[in-house]
């Protein structure tokens, strides 16, 4: 069976930043509540993962000994 491969058109960090921005924009349109808080949490988590990805891919990162 041939495996389907996916080649992303953008880097992970870029996709996460876009996802966070879209979640924040959608949250602004909602009244305070669980759905809005969920979108804001999702945006915050995407920002954190984007920062971790940036750190892991930085040239100054040294492998553990």
Secondary structure, 3 states (H helix, E strand, C coil): CCCCCCCCCCCHHHHHHHHHHHHHHHHHCCCCCHHHHHHHHHHHHHHHHHHHHHHHCCCCCCCCC
